[in-house]
Amino acid sequence: MILTNGITLYHASYKPVEKIDLSLCAAGKDFGKGFYVTTDYKQACRFIRTSIGKALKNHVADVKSDTGYVSVFEYGQNSSTEVNYYEFSSADENWIHCVVAHRKFGILDGELERWRNYDIIAGKIANDSTNQVLTAYINGFYGEVGSYEADETAIKFLLPNKLSDQICFRTEKALANLTFKDCKIEILEG
């Protein structure tokens, strides 16, 4: 299980994030709209360039192209708030269906309903190195989307055992379990 009481979680951005605002979170992400963190500090740091790039593209004021931030949180299950939590144990067919349904609306629509009531979803991250495989899957290059053959081919190419984790906090109820601890400045090279 990824989420355990006291675990440290990291969120990378072009700015420090102490107070989380779910209304600022984008839709179309792997596990749906929500606040994403990881247990892997290096993985978080790798996301800084992406965050800065998106902020610059959207003309966000005061973005520095060479400076990013990793906000540090601690997870602690709030006993007064029970959350619906789902964790993918591996990047399997259920994981790929969830990711594809959230990334590309209109494909595997029944999957969106399946995940709607979860406050937190955790599992492997579909990072930059997996985007080509997911795009090929979505476009039917491995067979019909959702078919056994397409699922198996995509999963084989993903090398799921090498993927880091990500945790999506999708509701305010879920966010009640996160406590801001620190923010680290990361200066980007070249």
Buried (B, 14 or more C-beta within 10 A) or exposed (E): EBBEEEBEBBBBBBBBBEEBEBEEBEEEBBBBBBBBBBBBBEBBBBBBBBBBEBBEEEEEEEBBEEBBBBBBBBBBBBEEBEBBBBBBEEBBBBBBBBBBBBBBEEBBEEBBEBBEEBBBBBBBBBBEEBEEBBEBBBEEEBBEBBEEEBBBBBBEBBEBEEBBBBBBBBBEBBBBBBEBEEBBEBEEEE
